[in-house]
Amino acid sequence: MQTMSAIKAAQLLLKEKVKSAAVLLDGTAGNGGDTLFLAKNAPPDAKIYAFDIQSAAISQAKETLAAAGFYDRVEFILASHADLDKYILEKIDAAIFNLGYLPRSSHAITTLGKTTLQAVEKVLEKLSVNGAVAITAYLGHSEGAAENEKLAAYLKNLSKSEFVAAQYKMINHADNAPICYVIERVK
Ligand SMILES: C[S@@+](CC[C@H](N)C(=O)[O-])C[C@H]1O[C@@H](n2cnc3c(N)ncnc32)[C@H](O)[C@@H]1O
């Protein structure tokens, strides 16, 4: 049975940061799986923001959190993560983005290279020293491949003195297997 995946890696690599974070972000709430991961692992008084542009996703994420008893721990925001700076004024300690489209929903509503980059730039600006961001990117659909190209080019060029950026990808699977990027602010 496969127990490792890009999404699992994103959560595992972020977990230690989440445990000591005061402000956290799920940039793509979707069904709420990653928001729940943040809520379960963050300190009880941490502030958690969860964004999605689809009201169906926000409703589902709310249900997921409510069913697990974590509803009150999260501020759900029906807006693009590209506008996150309008809603989050503090520094961010840990953030997670699971890109692409909502599973079992319209593939036409998907994250896009331009807005994803705007969001990632804003998160990195707001990231506290030793804070980290995990991003899972899906290359298997055309918008996802274009988005990943932009994202990878941007991450490769981040200042080495300010950030470390790494990737986790299965090398014995298809070339377009999902990639998990993890970026830590070091200065
Ligand atoms: C792969 S799903 C996220 C899965 C989710 N993290 C979970 O655990 O269920 C991607 C989500 O990103 C959302 N999305 C697309 N563009 C967005 C944007 N600009 N800002 C915020 N969310 C966006 C989609 O509506 C979709 O729900």
The ligand as a MOL file (V3000), in Angstrom:
LIG
                    3D

  0  0  0     0  0            999 V3000
M  V30 BEGIN CTAB
M  V30 COUNTS 27 29 0 0 0
M  V30 BEGIN ATOM
M  V30 1 C -6.8960 20.5710 -4.8710 0
M  V30 2 S -8.1670 21.5990 -4.2170 0 CHG=1
M  V30 3 C -7.6680 21.8250 -2.5400 0
M  V30 4 C -7.8140 20.6050 -1.6750 0
M  V30 5 C -7.8560 20.9200 -0.1850 0
M  V30 6 N -6.6390 21.4880 0.3160 0
M  V30 7 C -8.2750 19.7250 0.6380 0
M  V30 8 O -7.5630 19.2920 1.5420 0
M  V30 9 O -9.3730 19.2030 0.3560 0 CHG=-1
M  V30 10 C -7.8120 23.1780 -4.9020 0
M  V30 11 C -8.7750 24.2760 -4.4560 0
M  V30 12 O -8.2380 25.5370 -4.8500 0
M  V30 13 C -9.3200 26.3980 -5.0580 0
M  V30 14 N -8.8710 27.5970 -5.7840 0
M  V30 15 C -8.6890 27.7650 -7.1070 0
M  V30 16 N -8.2410 29.0070 -7.3670 0
M  V30 17 C -8.1300 29.6400 -6.1600 0
M  V30 18 C -7.7430 30.9560 -5.7660 0
M  V30 19 N -7.3350 31.8490 -6.6630 0
M  V30 20 N -7.7660 31.2630 -4.4440 0
M  V30 21 C -8.1610 30.3470 -3.5230 0
M  V30 22 N -8.5570 29.0820 -3.8460 0
M  V30 23 C -8.5350 28.7420 -5.1390 0
M  V30 24 C -10.3270 25.5380 -5.8030 0
M  V30 25 O -11.6090 26.0950 -5.7190 0
M  V30 26 C -10.1690 24.2030 -5.0700 0
M  V30 27 O -11.1390 24.0590 -4.0620 0
M  V30 END ATOM
M  V30 BEGIN BOND
M  V30 1 1 1 2
M  V30 2 1 2 3
M  V30 3 1 2 10
M  V30 4 1 3 4
M  V30 5 1 4 5
M  V30 6 1 5 6
M  V30 7 1 5 7
M  V30 8 2 7 8
M  V30 9 1 7 9
M  V30 10 1 10 11
M  V30 11 1 11 12
M  V30 12 1 11 26
M  V30 13 1 12 13
M  V30 14 1 13 14
M  V30 15 1 13 24
M  V30 16 1 14 15
M  V30 17 1 14 23
M  V30 18 2 15 16
M  V30 19 1 16 17
M  V30 20 1 17 18
M  V30 21 2 17 23
M  V30 22 1 18 19
M  V30 23 2 18 20
M  V30 24 1 20 21
M  V30 25 2 21 22
M  V30 26 1 22 23
M  V30 27 1 24 25
M  V30 28 1 24 26
M  V30 29 1 26 27
M  V30 END BOND
M  V30 END CTAB
M  END
